[in-house]
């Protein structure tokens, strides 16, 4: 299965500045996307300013970019095409957020389809003739008073949403910068240590409330999501406190 099938094809329609093409290539490679096509780039192709902006590794995206004279030719082998635009709503098409669009892209790619995403020129965006060749529209829910995204921003946002579906990164990483999470037995022994010392200090009073107090303490330890380093620190703190008291 080729990269064109595994990943969406990003199509820059009539891009104007080589620097923006290079920046778009960098944004794509940030998220492991390499299938780039250009439609009638204003300053011709290849473009040394694009290569300079691509900064090293991302130049490989430019090296393999396809160049086409018109939008229809650039997407003629694609099964489903998205057009990124804040306009064109007079054309009757489904309108997706980037997140929903890339979820749809994943589903279609898994089914063996080739998916493309069109991005318009910097100053004007996609024309209706371009949008007419798309199956659906992607619109970013941005400030209605200032809705223009530059080309690289639009590419980066779309590539990021596609990447989320590939890597399945959690919204919150409980690993705390790679620290090992404490095991259940480590948390249990920490609870035993504190219960023993607190009991000796007369903390669990009155006696009839001691069971619920101990249960609440155990629940607190399990709720904290402690790391092994946390457990060691808490043991050490308690030892030092009780040693000085004794």
DOFISE-752826 format. One record per residue (C-alpha): residue number from 0; residue in three letters; x, y, z. Coordinates in nm, 3 decimals. Example, Ala and Ser with C-alpha at 12.3 -4.5 7.8 and 13.67 -1.06 7.14 Angstrom:
2
+------+------+---------+---------+---------+
| resi | resn |       x |       y |       z |
+------+------+---------+---------+---------+
|    0 |  ALA |   1.230 |  -0.450 |   0.780 |
|    1 |  SER |   1.367 |  -0.106 |   0.714 |
+------+------+---------+---------+---------+
END
This chain:
246
+------+------+---------+---------+---------+
| resi | resn |       x |       y |       z |
+------+------+---------+---------+---------+
|    0 |  UNK |   0.000 |   0.000 |   0.000 |
|    1 |  UNK |   0.154 |   0.333 |  -0.103 |
|    2 |  UNK |   0.184 |   0.651 |   0.100 |
|    3 |  UNK |  -0.082 |   0.806 |  -0.122 |
|    4 |  UNK |  -0.329 |   0.549 |   0.005 |
|    5 |  UNK |  -0.221 |   0.545 |   0.371 |
|    6 |  UNK |  -0.228 |   0.923 |   0.406 |
|    7 |  UNK |  -0.429 |   1.204 |   0.251 |
|    8 |  UNK |  -0.292 |   1.400 |  -0.044 |
|    9 |  UNK |  -0.252 |   1.770 |   0.036 |
|   10 |  UNK |  -0.308 |   1.986 |  -0.273 |
|   11 |  UNK |  -0.194 |   2.348 |  -0.273 |
|   12 |  UNK |  -0.395 |   2.526 |  -0.538 |
|   13 |  UNK |  -0.215 |   2.815 |  -0.711 |
|   14 |  UNK |   0.019 |   2.889 |  -0.418 |
|   15 |  UNK |   0.183 |   3.228 |  -0.455 |
|   16 |  UNK |   0.500 |   3.232 |  -0.248 |
|   17 |  UNK |   0.771 |   2.969 |  -0.238 |
|   18 |  UNK |   0.821 |   3.037 |   0.133 |
|   19 |  UNK |   0.462 |   2.936 |   0.203 |
|   20 |  UNK |   0.500 |   2.614 |   0.008 |
|   21 |  UNK |   0.812 |   2.531 |   0.209 |
|   22 |  UNK |   0.635 |   2.613 |   0.536 |
|   23 |  UNK |   0.344 |   2.389 |   0.436 |
|   24 |  UNK |   0.588 |   2.105 |   0.362 |
|   25 |  UNK |   0.743 |   2.149 |   0.708 |
|   26 |  UNK |   0.398 |   2.139 |   0.868 |
|   27 |  UNK |   0.315 |   1.819 |   0.681 |
|   28 |  UNK |   0.635 |   1.641 |   0.780 |
|   29 |  UNK |   0.584 |   1.741 |   1.144 |
|   30 |  UNK |   0.299 |   1.491 |   1.133 |
|   31 |  UNK |   0.459 |   1.235 |   0.898 |
|   32 |  UNK |   0.261 |   1.337 |   0.591 |
|   33 |  UNK |   0.452 |   1.350 |   0.263 |
|   34 |  UNK |   0.198 |   1.341 |  -0.022 |
|   35 |  UNK |   0.200 |   1.693 |  -0.166 |
|   36 |  UNK |   0.066 |   1.820 |  -0.498 |
|   37 |  UNK |   0.087 |   2.171 |  -0.641 |
|   38 |  UNK |  -0.154 |   2.328 |  -0.887 |
|   39 |  UNK |  -0.005 |   2.600 |  -1.108 |
|   40 |  UNK |   0.233 |   2.759 |  -0.853 |
|   41 |  UNK |   0.262 |   3.130 |  -0.934 |
|   42 |  UNK |   0.642 |   3.150 |  -0.932 |
|   43 |  UNK |   0.699 |   2.823 |  -1.113 |
|   44 |  UNK |   0.856 |   2.501 |  -0.993 |
|   45 |  UNK |   1.102 |   2.407 |  -0.854 |
|   46 |  UNK |   1.133 |   2.708 |  -0.627 |
|   47 |  UNK |   1.455 |   2.767 |  -0.427 |
|   48 |  UNK |   1.270 |   2.978 |  -0.167 |
|   49 |  UNK |   1.044 |   2.681 |  -0.092 |
|   50 |  UNK |   1.344 |   2.455 |  -0.043 |
|   51 |  UNK |   1.511 |   2.705 |   0.189 |
|   52 |  UNK |   1.197 |   2.740 |   0.399 |
|   53 |  UNK |   1.142 |   2.363 |   0.412 |
|   54 |  UNK |   1.457 |   2.344 |   0.626 |
|   55 |  UNK |   1.639 |   2.018 |   0.569 |
|   56 |  UNK |   1.434 |   1.702 |   0.608 |
|   57 |  UNK |   1.110 |   1.859 |   0.485 |
|   58 |  UNK |   1.274 |   1.914 |   0.145 |
|   59 |  UNK |   1.194 |   1.548 |   0.073 |
|   60 |  UNK |   0.825 |   1.645 |   0.065 |
|   61 |  UNK |   0.903 |   1.902 |  -0.204 |
|   62 |  UNK |   1.128 |   1.664 |  -0.398 |
|   63 |  UNK |   0.837 |   1.425 |  -0.453 |
|   64 |  UNK |   0.563 |   1.686 |  -0.499 |
|   65 |  UNK |   0.349 |   1.648 |  -0.809 |
|   66 |  UNK |   0.283 |   1.958 |  -1.020 |
|   67 |  UNK |  -0.041 |   1.996 |  -1.217 |
|   68 |  UNK |  -0.179 |   2.267 |  -1.446 |
|   69 |  UNK |  -0.529 |   2.265 |  -1.295 |
|   70 |  UNK |  -0.724 |   2.139 |  -0.994 |
|   71 |  UNK |  -0.923 |   1.882 |  -1.188 |
|   72 |  UNK |  -0.604 |   1.706 |  -1.301 |
|   73 |  UNK |  -0.457 |   1.712 |  -0.949 |
|   74 |  UNK |  -0.749 |   1.520 |  -0.798 |
|   75 |  UNK |  -0.864 |   1.303 |  -1.087 |
|   76 |  UNK |  -0.731 |   0.986 |  -0.921 |
|   77 |  UNK |  -0.885 |   1.067 |  -0.580 |
|   78 |  UNK |  -1.202 |   0.908 |  -0.447 |
|   79 |  UNK |  -1.298 |   1.179 |  -0.199 |
|   80 |  UNK |  -1.189 |   1.543 |  -0.190 |
|   81 |  UNK |  -1.217 |   1.803 |   0.087 |
|   82 |  UNK |  -1.190 |   2.176 |   0.016 |
|   83 |  UNK |  -1.066 |   2.399 |   0.298 |
|   84 |  UNK |  -1.251 |   2.729 |   0.285 |
|   85 |  UNK |  -1.448 |   2.976 |   0.493 |
|   86 |  UNK |  -1.647 |   3.061 |   0.182 |
|   87 |  UNK |  -1.828 |   2.867 |  -0.086 |
|   88 |  UNK |  -2.130 |   2.791 |   0.126 |
|   89 |  UNK |  -2.355 |   2.876 |  -0.168 |
|   90 |  UNK |  -2.245 |   2.538 |  -0.304 |
|   91 |  UNK |  -2.447 |   2.262 |  -0.142 |
|   92 |  UNK |  -2.193 |   2.036 |   0.028 |
|   93 |  UNK |  -2.143 |   1.883 |   0.373 |
|   94 |  UNK |  -1.938 |   2.113 |   0.597 |
|   95 |  UNK |  -1.694 |   1.948 |   0.838 |
|   96 |  UNK |  -1.473 |   2.076 |   1.117 |
|   97 |  UNK |  -1.108 |   1.970 |   1.069 |
|   98 |  UNK |  -1.149 |   1.706 |   1.341 |
|   99 |  UNK |  -1.458 |   1.552 |   1.182 |
|  100 |  UNK |  -1.308 |   1.574 |   0.834 |
|  101 |  UNK |  -0.994 |   1.386 |   0.928 |
|  102 |  UNK |  -1.199 |   1.121 |   1.109 |
|  103 |  UNK |  -1.390 |   1.078 |   0.781 |
|  104 |  UNK |  -1.058 |   1.066 |   0.594 |
|  105 |  UNK |  -0.934 |   0.785 |   0.818 |
|  106 |  UNK |  -1.251 |   0.583 |   0.759 |
|  107 |  UNK |  -1.227 |   0.623 |   0.383 |
|  108 |  UNK |  -0.854 |   0.546 |   0.372 |
|  109 |  UNK |  -0.914 |   0.228 |   0.575 |
|  110 |  UNK |  -1.169 |   0.134 |   0.308 |
|  111 |  UNK |  -0.897 |   0.171 |   0.040 |
|  112 |  UNK |  -0.995 |   0.512 |  -0.092 |
|  113 |  UNK |  -0.756 |   0.793 |  -0.183 |
|  114 |  UNK |  -0.845 |   1.118 |  -0.004 |
|  115 |  UNK |  -0.730 |   1.467 |  -0.099 |
|  116 |  UNK |  -0.750 |   1.803 |   0.079 |
|  117 |  UNK |  -0.745 |   2.125 |  -0.124 |
|  118 |  UNK |  -0.587 |   2.443 |   0.015 |
|  119 |  UNK |  -0.635 |   2.771 |  -0.169 |
|  120 |  UNK |  -0.395 |   3.050 |  -0.266 |
|  121 |  UNK |  -0.282 |   3.286 |   0.007 |
|  122 |  UNK |  -0.470 |   3.602 |  -0.089 |
|  123 |  UNK |  -0.803 |   3.477 |  -0.217 |
|  124 |  UNK |  -0.851 |   3.119 |  -0.105 |
|  125 |  UNK |  -1.015 |   2.857 |  -0.324 |
|  126 |  UNK |  -1.241 |   2.970 |  -0.605 |
|  127 |  UNK |  -1.584 |   2.818 |  -0.650 |
|  128 |  UNK |  -1.461 |   2.626 |  -0.955 |
|  129 |  UNK |  -1.210 |   2.454 |  -0.726 |
|  130 |  UNK |  -1.464 |   2.391 |  -0.451 |
|  131 |  UNK |  -1.707 |   2.248 |  -0.705 |
|  132 |  UNK |  -1.465 |   1.957 |  -0.757 |
|  133 |  UNK |  -1.470 |   1.870 |  -0.386 |
|  134 |  UNK |  -1.710 |   1.633 |  -0.213 |
|  135 |  UNK |  -1.715 |   1.826 |   0.114 |
|  136 |  UNK |  -1.589 |   2.145 |   0.278 |
|  137 |  UNK |  -1.364 |   2.188 |   0.580 |
|  138 |  UNK |  -1.426 |   2.508 |   0.774 |
|  139 |  UNK |  -1.231 |   2.597 |   1.087 |
|  140 |  UNK |  -1.448 |   2.746 |   1.364 |
|  141 |  UNK |  -1.243 |   3.064 |   1.405 |
|  142 |  UNK |  -1.323 |   3.426 |   1.490 |
|  143 |  UNK |  -1.588 |   3.541 |   1.243 |
|  144 |  UNK |  -1.438 |   3.889 |   1.245 |
|  145 |  UNK |  -1.095 |   3.753 |   1.151 |
|  146 |  UNK |  -1.129 |   3.415 |   0.986 |
|  147 |  UNK |  -0.829 |   3.413 |   0.755 |
|  148 |  UNK |  -0.560 |   3.150 |   0.822 |
|  149 |  UNK |  -0.233 |   3.155 |   0.636 |
|  150 |  UNK |  -0.152 |   2.858 |   0.416 |
|  151 |  UNK |   0.092 |   2.685 |   0.652 |
|  152 |  UNK |  -0.146 |   2.731 |   0.947 |
|  153 |  UNK |  -0.428 |   2.562 |   0.759 |
|  154 |  UNK |  -0.201 |   2.276 |   0.653 |
|  155 |  UNK |  -0.063 |   2.234 |   1.006 |
|  156 |  UNK |  -0.406 |   2.226 |   1.166 |
|  157 |  UNK |  -0.539 |   1.969 |   0.920 |
|  158 |  UNK |  -0.226 |   1.752 |   0.943 |
|  159 |  UNK |  -0.245 |   1.760 |   1.323 |
|  160 |  UNK |  -0.606 |   1.640 |   1.322 |
|  161 |  UNK |  -0.516 |   1.356 |   1.086 |
|  162 |  UNK |  -0.219 |   1.262 |   1.303 |
|  163 |  UNK |  -0.438 |   1.236 |   1.613 |
|  164 |  UNK |  -0.623 |   0.950 |   1.450 |
|  165 |  UNK |  -0.295 |   0.774 |   1.364 |
|  166 |  UNK |  -0.115 |   0.794 |   1.694 |
|  167 |  UNK |  -0.411 |   0.800 |   1.932 |
|  168 |  UNK |  -0.231 |   1.033 |   2.173 |
|  169 |  UNK |  -0.425 |   1.072 |   2.499 |
|  170 |  UNK |  -0.567 |   1.416 |   2.577 |
|  171 |  UNK |  -0.395 |   1.395 |   2.916 |
|  172 |  UNK |  -0.075 |   1.198 |   2.970 |
|  173 |  UNK |  -0.082 |   1.051 |   3.321 |
|  174 |  UNK |   0.286 |   0.956 |   3.293 |
|  175 |  UNK |   0.400 |   1.292 |   3.431 |
|  176 |  UNK |   0.690 |   1.342 |   3.193 |
|  177 |  UNK |   0.779 |   0.974 |   3.184 |
|  178 |  UNK |   0.770 |   0.901 |   3.560 |
|  179 |  UNK |   0.666 |   0.546 |   3.650 |
|  180 |  UNK |   0.325 |   0.520 |   3.809 |
|  181 |  UNK |   0.324 |   0.348 |   4.149 |
|  182 |  UNK |   0.186 |  -0.005 |   4.156 |
|  183 |  UNK |  -0.115 |  -0.099 |   4.367 |
|  184 |  UNK |   0.103 |  -0.284 |   4.617 |
|  185 |  UNK |   0.331 |   0.020 |   4.655 |
|  186 |  UNK |   0.034 |   0.244 |   4.726 |
|  187 |  UNK |  -0.105 |  -0.019 |   4.966 |
|  188 |  UNK |   0.223 |  -0.030 |   5.164 |
|  189 |  UNK |   0.228 |   0.349 |   5.176 |
|  190 |  UNK |  -0.121 |   0.340 |   5.323 |
|  191 |  UNK |  -0.007 |   0.080 |   5.579 |
|  192 |  UNK |   0.286 |   0.299 |   5.680 |
|  193 |  UNK |   0.073 |   0.609 |   5.734 |
|  194 |  UNK |  -0.204 |   0.418 |   5.907 |
|  195 |  UNK |   0.047 |   0.264 |   6.150 |
|  196 |  UNK |   0.211 |   0.596 |   6.241 |
|  197 |  UNK |  -0.114 |   0.790 |   6.258 |
|  198 |  UNK |  -0.267 |   0.522 |   6.478 |
|  199 |  UNK |   0.031 |   0.544 |   6.715 |
|  200 |  UNK |  -0.011 |   0.922 |   6.727 |
|  201 |  UNK |  -0.378 |   0.894 |   6.823 |
|  202 |  UNK |  -0.507 |   1.039 |   6.496 |
|  203 |  UNK |  -0.796 |   0.793 |   6.455 |
|  204 |  UNK |  -1.027 |   0.934 |   6.724 |
|  205 |  UNK |  -1.297 |   0.879 |   6.833 |
|  206 |  UNK |  -1.270 |   0.502 |   6.805 |
|  207 |  UNK |  -1.610 |   0.451 |   6.645 |
|  208 |  UNK |  -1.506 |   0.675 |   6.352 |
|  209 |  UNK |  -1.166 |   0.509 |   6.303 |
|  210 |  UNK |  -1.281 |   0.263 |   6.029 |
|  211 |  UNK |  -1.430 |   0.539 |   5.810 |
|  212 |  UNK |  -1.127 |   0.764 |   5.867 |
|  213 |  UNK |  -0.893 |   0.484 |   5.760 |
|  214 |  UNK |  -1.106 |   0.411 |   5.455 |
|  215 |  UNK |  -1.104 |   0.778 |   5.353 |
|  216 |  UNK |  -0.726 |   0.784 |   5.388 |
|  217 |  UNK |  -0.690 |   0.475 |   5.165 |
|  218 |  UNK |  -0.920 |   0.631 |   4.909 |
|  219 |  UNK |  -0.712 |   0.948 |   4.911 |
|  220 |  UNK |  -0.391 |   0.760 |   4.826 |
|  221 |  UNK |  -0.553 |   0.572 |   4.538 |
|  222 |  UNK |  -0.713 |   0.890 |   4.403 |
|  223 |  UNK |  -0.386 |   1.082 |   4.378 |
|  224 |  UNK |  -0.235 |   0.878 |   4.092 |
|  225 |  UNK |   0.102 |   0.864 |   4.268 |
|  226 |  UNK |   0.430 |   0.788 |   4.096 |
|  227 |  UNK |   0.696 |   0.565 |   4.250 |
|  228 |  UNK |   0.900 |   0.876 |   4.327 |
|  229 |  UNK |   0.598 |   1.026 |   4.506 |
|  230 |  UNK |   0.561 |   0.714 |   4.719 |
|  231 |  UNK |   0.929 |   0.714 |   4.815 |
|  232 |  UNK |   0.912 |   1.084 |   4.906 |
|  233 |  UNK |   0.603 |   1.036 |   5.122 |
|  234 |  UNK |   0.762 |   0.741 |   5.302 |
|  235 |  UNK |   1.075 |   0.948 |   5.364 |
|  236 |  UNK |   0.879 |   1.247 |   5.493 |
|  237 |  UNK |   0.690 |   1.032 |   5.741 |
|  238 |  UNK |   1.005 |   0.858 |   5.862 |
|  239 |  UNK |   1.177 |   1.191 |   5.921 |
|  240 |  UNK |   0.879 |   1.340 |   6.104 |
|  241 |  UNK |   0.834 |   1.041 |   6.334 |
|  242 |  UNK |   1.211 |   1.005 |   6.392 |
|  243 |  UNK |   1.235 |   1.366 |   6.514 |
|  244 |  UNK |   0.925 |   1.326 |   6.730 |
|  245 |  UNK |   1.060 |   1.005 |   6.886 |
+------+------+---------+---------+---------+
END
